[in-house]
């Protein structure tokens, strides 16, 4: 084995480099390790502080919402009306009721109820005049006159900064005063509910979450006033304090008192309060001071050892590359049997080949994002919703003068035979049409995979040919799309073709029309091509409104696309006004439109809209009737959108249950679940990440990792058996990923848990470490 090392040019280059310039890389590596350790520690601490501060903000928001809720309940409590509170007979009942509300929140030190224009204030201890109240609670920075004015004029919930209060001329206490007008959110409140909160209790909410945090902590109101602060013995100037308030949310570096501090800031959306912590940056470096001694010790040893250390470093550098080269050779043998894996001097070439393969797999994620954008384009028709740089990355161009949409369907069985990619399988037809050019027709095609299996939408852009009419050019493009040179066997394709528009922003219109034409295939049969512009040619003369308009209206309602339904209904009424029909005949034509809308709603399971439809005789003009139809269409489309979201959430819940039950199956994949629930892989991948915040692979890995941890803690089974039971067949790869996630190998994890629980560790548990 040693002889093979010295035959490697790469290993010899490493050893020679360390011998010649030993000090240069040593110094650089020393500095890099130290700075990297300090930087990583700082990043981890700052992220932890950000999460803790955000949790503290959530806790305080919940308490403030609790106080506002109490105020709302008090404002509607008959026992606490002005009449009852002032009445000698009912006043005791009112005082008891106020005490009951105070007891519902542990943060309230005392609660006072004040009615505008009154010279008395009420608390759980009874009634007192404002003058007596000011004597009992003597605020340093809140005069009795200002107190009375605030109680009478307060219209929005307001928290006053912490203030020292002299109570009964003997006890000084720092209190926060939170005033909530009652009734809350009323433009003309009739009273004010005053909460007195002990500042230590308020700070305790935050400190209990921040733990042993050593630094400055501030809470600002929406105007920059400091409500409370924990300065840990360090005081800031007013200018520095305002700089803290002015910082946007997140993690920042700022100089305070002439020293660099790490500042973490979050802002509440509930009341606009800003929560800020600041810690001296020097504390991060003091936390890694022990690393300095280790680095200096290694530096001295390297200087003394010289050539021996150079050889050891060369070997150490070469070991991972040698492993990667062996892995690359294995990959090469698997892809090209009999290739021999290459010589010992070709390590980097083999590694480069594996990296290129990994890069190709990463590139396959791009179609998900591209397909999502094109789906949104078909729904909303806004071609400018994607920035130009992303459009270039997705190879999407809208540089033609004409645009239309085709809906295409093929036999599902054949499409499933073509699924050979583990990440995002599509049929060969999808691959061919994803980005297809037809230079002879000045046309380009973008394919969009629809949620329904075995169905595509094709966005076609073309420039008008000088030798063909527009209809002839469209028919030629459709014929060219039908010709798939690599199809084995040939497919039976059914197409629906929408209207041609001169702007890509109208692609949603063309898509609905293509769906309408596609739905008419029931009359033409599979393998046919239906043109939306030709639907009227075959219409029954007993119908007065064009069949194309009614089909387009049906499709727009079924897909919940109100943007397309509006002009379609408008087109129907324009036709009515220009038809010259008599009033009875025009009324019958209106029944056609209404029947189409009600039939679409019925097919979608929407029945409640029928009750809200007045008779057609109730309308005095076509404009009123059109507005009524638009209102009906709006309700149907809104319900379709709501139903679609509900169905998708329900489907995702069923899928997540299926994953939780089958994550131990090694064949579990994105494609197997997509096939199980009859949805396209790209649609499933997008929906899963939108709902759960992480992709399918990450979720399955977490489930398997948690189960492995549980079995490592509760069983003495061999590691290899545990890993295979959770559906992972590549044991070395699992161990590497487990260590990357937890910082420990599975054997070390089990050993750590066994030591803490006093269990005996089997020798075989260390085999994989």
N, C-alpha and C positions, 0 to 999 in steps of 0.2 A: 504493500500500500504506500509506503514511504517513497519507493522508487517511482510510483505513478505521480506523486506530488511533484517530484523534481523533473518529470517529463512535461509538466504543464508550463507553458510560457507565462500564463497568468500568475501562477504561484511564484515563479522566479522573478517576475516584475515586482510583485508585492515585496518580496524579501529584499531585493536590491534597493527599492525605493526607501524602505525603512532603515537600511544600513547607511545610505548616503545622506538622507535628510531626516534623521531621527528626531532632532529637536523641534523642527518646524511643525510637523503634524502633531507632535506631543503637546506643544504649547497650545496649538489651535484646538486640539481635542479637549484639553483641560478647560480652557475657557468656554468652549461650546457646552461641555457637560454641565459645568457650574451654572451658566446662564440658562440653559434649557431646564435644569431642575428648578431654579428659582422662578422662571417664567411659567412652567407648568403648575407649580404650586400656587403661584399668584392667580393663574387662571382658574384653578379649581376652587380656591377660596372665594374669589370674586363671584363665580357662578353660584356657589353655595349661598353666599350672602344675598345675591339677587333673588334666588328662589325663596330664601327665608324671609326677605323683606316683602316679597310679593305675597307670601302666605300671611305675614303680619298685616299687610294692607287688607287682605281678604277678611281676616278676623275682625279688624276694626270696622270695616264696611258693614259686616254682618251685625255688629253691635249697634252701629249708628242706624241701620235699617230697623233694628229691633226697637230702638228708642222712637223712631218715627212711627212705627206701627202702634206702639203704646199710645202715642199722641193721637193717632187716628181713632183708636178705640175710645180714648177719653173724650174726644170731641163729640162722639155719637152716644155716649153713655148718659142716659136720662138722669142718673143719680148725680152727675157732675155738671148739670146745667146751672146757669147763673141764679135762677130762681131757687133751686134746691139748696145750693151752697149758702145763699143768704138767709134762707128760711131757718128759724131756730129749731124747728121740729126735725127737718131733714138734714141739717148740717152735719150731725154726727155720722149719719149714713154716708154722706158725701166724703167726709174725711177718711172713713174706713175704706171706701172704694178706692180713693187715691192711694192709700197704703197698700191695698192689694195690687194695684198696678205697679207700684214701686218695687214690690217683692218679686215681680216677674223677671227683673234684670239685676244681676249681681253687681253691675258696674255703677248703678245709680247710688250716689251717696244720700241725696235728698231730692225730692220732687216737689215743685211749687206750681200752683195753678193760679193764674192772674187773669181777670177780665178787664178789658179796656175801659178806662175811665174810672175804675174802682180805686179806692185808697187802701184797700185791704188785699192781702195775698194769703193763699191757703196752702197748707202743707199737710203731711201725714201726722204732724204734731198738733194741728189745729189752725185756727185763723189768727192772723196778726196784721197790724197796720204796716204800711211800707216803711214808716219811720222806725218802727221796732225791728222790722226785718233788716234794715240798713245798720242798726246798732248791733244786732246779733251776727250779721255777716258783713264785716267792714272790709270791703275790697280796697287794696292799695291803689289800683289803677282804674277803678270803676266807681265814680261818684254816685251818691244817691240820686242826683238829678239825671245823670246819664242813664242810670239803671231804670228809673221810671220812664224816661223817654224811650229807651229800647223796648221795654215791656209793652208800651202802647203802640209803637210804630213798627214792630218786627213783622215782616211779611214773608221771609224765607228762613229756613232752618239755618242757624248760625252758631258756630262754636267760638267762644272767646278764648284767647291765649291763657295759659295757666297764670294764675294771679295769687299772690299771698293774701290770705283772708284772716283777719283777726276775729276770732269767734268768742263772744262773751267777754272780751277784754282780757282773756287769759290764754287762750289757745290759738296759735298761729298755724295755719294749714294752707298748703298749695292746692287750689281747686281750679277745675275747668268748668265754665258755665256754658251749657248747650241749650239754646232757646229754639223752640219749635212753635210756630204760630198755629193756632187751631181756629177753624178747621184747616188741616194741612192742604197746601196747593190751592187754597181759596184766595181770590184777589182781595177780598175784604174780610180778613180774619177777625173774630170777635174776642180773642184772648191769646194768651201765650203760656206755654208749658215750659217751665225752667227746671232743667236738671243740673244739679251740682255733682261733679264727678271728681273724686280724689285723684290728683295727678299721678300719685304713685300707683293707683289701681290701673289708670290708663296706660302708664308706661309699662306696668307689669304685663299687660296683654302683649306688648311688643317684645319685651325682654324674654318672656317665656318661650317665644319662638326663636329669637336670635341666639338664645343660649348664652354661652360664655364669650360672646363677641366683645372684643376690646377695641373700642373706637367711638367716634361721635355718632349720635343718632338724633335726627331732627324730624319733626312732623310739622309741615307748613300748611296753612289753609290756602284757598285759591287766590288770595291776594298777597301771599308771601309772608304773612305774619307767622311767627313761630308759635305753634300751639303748645308743644312740649318738646323738651330736648334732654338727652342724656349725654353730657359732655365729657364724662370720665376724667374730670380734673383738668381738661383742656378747654380754654375759652377762645372763641373766634370773634373777630371784629364784625361790625355790621356789614361792611362791604363783602367780606368773605362769606358771611351767612347768606347774603342775597345772591352771591354767585352760586352757592349750593342750590338755592331755589330755582335759579335760571337754567340749571342744567337739564337737558332733555332726559327722558327715561332711558335707562340702560346703565352700562359701566363706562366710567370716564376716569381720566387722570387730571388732577387739578392741584395747584399750589395753594396751600393754606398755611398762614403763619410762617411763610418762607420755606415750607417743607412740602414735598410732593406727597399727595394723598391719593389713594384709590377710592373713588366716589361711586356709589351705587344708588340709583334713583328709580323709583316707580311712582306712578300717578294713579289716583283712584278715579275711575269713571263715574262713581256714584256722586261724590261731592267735590271733586277737583283737588283734594288734598294731595300733597306731595310728601313721600316718605324717602328720607335720604340717610345713608350711612357713609362715613368717611374714616379711612384707616391709613396711617402712615405707611408708605411703600417700603420703608426700611424694615418693617416687621416681617415682610416676606423673606428678605435676604437673611435676617437673623434666624429664621426657621430652618435654614439649610446650612448653618454654620458648620455643622459636623462634617458636611461633605468636603469642606476645604481641607481639613486634616487628612482625610483619605486621599484626596487628589495629590496633595503635596507628598504624602508617603509613597504613592505609586510613582510620582515623578522622580523622586530620589532613587528608587529601586531601578527604574528604567535607565537612568543615567549610569548607575553602577554596573548594571548587567550588560549594557551595550548590545553586542551582536546576538547574545542569547535571547534577550527580550525581542530584538528585531525578528528573529526566527519565529518566536512564539506568536508575535502579533501577525506575522505573515500567515502562519497556520490558522490562527483564529479567524482572520479575515477570509481565508480560503474555504473553511469548513461550510458556512452557509451557501457559498456560491457552488461548492462541490455538490451539496445536497440539491440545490436548485437545478444544477446541470444534470444530475441523475434523474430528477423528476422530468426535466425537459427531454432527456433521451428516452424515458419511458413513454412520454407523450408521442414522441416522433415514431417510436416503434409501433405504437398503437394505431397511429394514423397511416403510417407507411411501413407495413410489415416487411422485414428483410432489409431495412435500411441500415441496420447496425448501430444506430444511435450516434455516430460521429466519434471522432478521436477526442483524447483528453484535452487537446488544446482548443476545442471549439465550444467551451462552456458558455461563453457570452452569446454565441450565435443561437444555441439551443434555448437559453433563457429569453432572448429577444423574441424568438418564435412563440414561446408560451405567452409572453406579455402581449404580443400582437393578437393572439387568439383571445385573450381576456378583453382586450380593447374592442374587438369585434362584438363580443357578447354584450359589452356595455353599450355599444352603438345600437343594439337591437332594442334598447329601451326607448330610443327616440320615437319610434312609430306610435307609442302610447300617447305622448304629448301632442304629436302632429295630428293624430286621429281625433283627439279631444277638441283641438282648435277647429278642425273642419266640421265636426258635429255642431259646435256652437255657431259656426258660420251658416250652416243649413237651417238652424233654428231661428237665429236672430238677424242674419243677413248683414252684419257689420264687418266688412272686410278689413277695416283698420283697427280691429280690436287687438291685433298682435303687433308688437314692435317690429320695425323692418329688420333688425339684426336677427331676431328669432325666425322671421319668415325666410331669411337667407339660410339659416341653419337647417330649417325644415325643407328647404328647396321648394318653397311655395311662391309662385309668381302669378300676379294678376296683371299681365301686360298685353292682354288681347282686347279686341274691340267687341266681341260677342261672348256671352256666357249662358250655359244651360246646365241642367242637372238631369241625370239618368238614374233610375232605380233598376237594379239588376239582381236577379235571383238565379241560383243554380241548384242542382241536386245536392242535397246535404251529404249523402253517403260518400260521394266522390270527394267532397271537400275534406271529410274526416280522414280519408286515405292519404291525403297530402300533408297531414299534420305530423311533421318530423322534427320540429324545433321545440326544445324543452321550455322555451321561454314564452314565445308568442306565436303559435302556429297559425298559419293562414294557408289558404289554398294557393296553388300555383297561379290561378287566375288573379288573385289579390296581389301577389308579388309582381305579376306582369303589368298590372294596371295602376300600381301605386304612383308611379311617375312615368307616364307613357307619352311619347311624342309621335305625332303623325305629320311629318314635314310636308308631305304632298298635299295635305288638306289644311295646312297652317293651323293645326290644332294640337292642344296639350291636355292631358287628362290627369286629375288627382282623384285617387280612390279613397273612399271613406267607409270603414267597416262599421255597419250599423249594429245596434244591440241584438237584433234578431239574427239567429244563426243562418248562414247561407245567403246573406243578402248584403249588397253593397249599394252605396250611392256614388256616382261618378260625376265630378265637377269638370265640365268640359269648357275650355276657353279656345276660341278660334277667331281668326281674321277672315273677313268676307273675301272669298275668291272672286277674281274678275270674270272667270268663265262659267261660274255656277250661280244659280239662284240660292237664296238662303236655305230654302227647303231641300233643294238637291244636295247642298253641302252637309246639312244635318243628316240626311239619309245616308250619305257616303261615310260620315263619321261613325254612325251606328253600325254600318256594315263592316267597317274596319275594326271596330271593337269586338264584333262577333268573331272575327278571324283571330284565333289564338294559336300561334304557330307551334307552341310546345304542348298543347293539350293532347294527352294520351290517357284514356280515350277522349273523344270530343264531348263537350258538355252541351246540355240542352238549356239554353238561356232564355229567360223571360225578361223583357225590358219595358219600362215605362219612361217616356221622354217628356220632359217639361218644356215650357215656352222659352224661346231665346230672348235674352235681355242684353242691353248694352252696358250694364254696370254690375260688378260682382256683389254690390250691396243688395241686389234683388234676387240673390240665389235662394233665399228662403221661399220666395214666391215660386220660383221654378221647381224647388224641391217638393212643395205641396202639390204642384201640378203634375210632377212626375209620379208622385204617390197616387194621385187620382187616376192617371193613365194606367199605372200598374194595377190598381184595383179593378180596372175594367177588363183585366185578362180573363175573368170568368166567362166573358162572352167570346173571347178570341182563342182561349186555350193556352196551355203551356208552350213555351218555345216561340211565342209571338212577340211582336214589338207594337206597343200602343203609343200613339202620339196624342198628347193633350189637345193639340190644335185641331186634330181630326175627330175628336169625340162628337162634335156637333153634326158631322157629316152623316152619322148613322143614327141620329136621334129620331125617336118616334114623333111624328108630327102632331100627336095628341098633346104633347107637352109644349108649353108656350115659352118657358124660360130655357136658355141653352143648357144642355146636359153637362157641359164642361164646367159651367159656373156652379151648378149644384154639386157636382163631384168635388170641385175644389173647396167649396164651403164645408162639405162633409169631412174631407181630409184635414182641413185646418182646425176644425172643432175636435176631431178625434186625437189630434196631436197636441191640442192645447195651445195652438199658435194664434193668439189674438191679433198679432200684427198682420197676419195674412187674412184673417177672417174679416177685419174691418173693410179693406178695399174690395173684398169679394162681395160682401153685402151691399156696399156702395155701388158696385158694378151691376148687381141685380136690380137695384132701384133706378139706376140710370136707364137700364133696358126697359123697365116698366114705364117710365116717363116718356120714353121715345117710341113706345110701341103703338100708341094711338088707340089702345084697346078701350072698350067701354068699361064703366065702373064695375059692373058685376064680374066681367071677365078679368079685370085687374085684381079684384078681390080674390078670385080663384087663384090667380098667379101668386098672390101673397101667401095663400094657403100652401102653395108648393114650397116656398122658402121656409115657412114655419114647420111644415111636415118634415123637411130635411133636417132642420135643427133639432126637432123633438126626437126624430128617429135616431140621430147620432147620439143624443143624450141618453136615450133608452138603451142603445147598444153598449154604452159606456157604464150603464148601471146608475145613471143620474136621473132620479125621478122627481126630486123635490122641486125642480124648476117649473113643473107643469102647473102647480097651484098658483103661481104668480103671473100667469099669462091672461090678460084681459081679452075679451072678444074683439075681433077685428073691427066690429062696428063701433067700438068705443073711441076710435081714432078719427080725428077730423081732417088729417092730412097725411100724405106719404112721409113727410119729414118726421112727424111724431111716430109713425109706425116704424120707420127706419131706426130711430133712436131706441125704440122698444126692443127691436131685434138685436141691435148692438149691445144693449144691456143684457139681454138673454145670452148672447154669445160670450160676453165677458164672464158671466157666472159659470157657464159651461167650461170655458177654458181655465178659469181659476180652479174649478173642481178637478179638472183633468190633471193640472199641475200638482195639486195637493194629493190626488190619488196616486200619481206616479211616484211622488216622493215617499208616500206611505208604503206603497208596494215595494219600492227599492229598499227601504229600511227593513221591512219585514223579511224580504229575501236575504238581506245581509245578516239579519239575526239568525235565520235558518242556516245559512252557510257557516257562520261562526260556530254554531252548535255542532255542525257536521265536522268542522276542523277540530274542535275540542275533543270530539269522540274518535277521530281517525288520525290524529297527528303522529301516532306511532306506526302508521303504514308508510313504508319507504316509497311507495308509488304515489303518495299524495302530491299533487302538483297543481299549478294554476290551470292547466289544461284539463286535468281530470275533473276538477270541480266545475269548470265551465261547461264541460260536456254533461256532467251530472245534472246541472240546473238549467241547461239549454240557454246559455247566454254567451256572448262573444268574450274571448279572453281579455281583450283590451278594455271593453266596457266594465267587466268584473274587476280588473286591476285598478281602474280609476275609482270606481265606486267604493272598493274596499279601503283604499288609502284615504279618500275623503271622509269616510265614516270613522275609521279607527286611528288615523294619524300616522300609520306606518304601513309599509307594503306587506303583501302576502308572505314573502320569504322571511321577513323580519319577525312577523307574528308567529309563524311555525317554529322558527329557531327559538324564540322565547319560551314557547310551550315545551319544547324538547329540553331546553336547558333547565327549566324549572323542575321537570320530572327527573332528569339526571341528578340534580342536586338533592331532590327528595330521596331518591333511591340510594345515593351515596351516604346520606345521613341515617337512613333507617334500615339498610340491608348490608350484607357483607358479600353480595354477588360480585363476580369479576367485572371489571370496568367494561371490557369488550362486550359482555352479554348485556349490560345495562344500555350501552350506546346503541346496540342493534335493536333492543326492545323499543326504543323511542323512534325508530325509523331511520337511523343514521348508519350507513354501511361503511363509510370511510372513517375508521377510528382515528388515524393520525391527524387527519384534517379537522375532525371534531375537537381533538385535544388542543390543537393550535388555536382554534377559534374560541374555545372555552377559556383558555388562558388569556387571550386578548380581551375578552369581555370581563373576566373576574380578577385577573392578575395572578391566578393560581391554576396549576394543572389539576385535573380531577383527582389524582392521587393526593396532591397537597391539600386540596379542599377536604377530602375525606379524613386525612390525617389531622388536620386542624380541628375538624368537628369531633373526631374520636378523642383527641387530647382534652377537649373541653368537656366531653361527656364521660370520659374515663373508659371508653371502649378499647378493645384490642384490635390493632390494625394488622390485616393479613399481609404477608410479604408480597403476594402477587399484585397488591394494590399499587406498588411502586414500579411495576414493570414498565409502565408507559410514561414515566416521568423522566 
